[in-house]
Amino acid sequence: MSSSLIHMSANEWRVIVVRAWREGSQVRVRLLAEGDGKRSWVVSGTAEALAVVQTLLEELDAADETPPATPG
C-alpha cells in the first residue's frame, strides 16, 4: 500500500478520537469529535461505537456535497 500526503481544507476533515477499555465483561468506547464538549459519547461495545463513527463520517460526506462558500 502506498501513501502520499494530501492537503485537505477544513471542510474535508474531522478529528475523531477513539479510546477503548475493558470494563468487566464488556468493552467501553469513548468517542470525541472536534467541536464543543457536546460531541462526546461513551458507548458499550463495538456496534454502538461503529454507529457513532458512521454518523460522524456521514456528516463529513454530506459536507463534501455542499459547495464551498464564495468569499464576499
Secondary structure as UniProt FT lines:
FT   HELIX           10..12
FT   STRAND          16..23
FT   TURN            24..25
FT   STRAND          26..33
FT   TURN            37..38
FT   STRAND          40..44
FT   HELIX           46..65
//
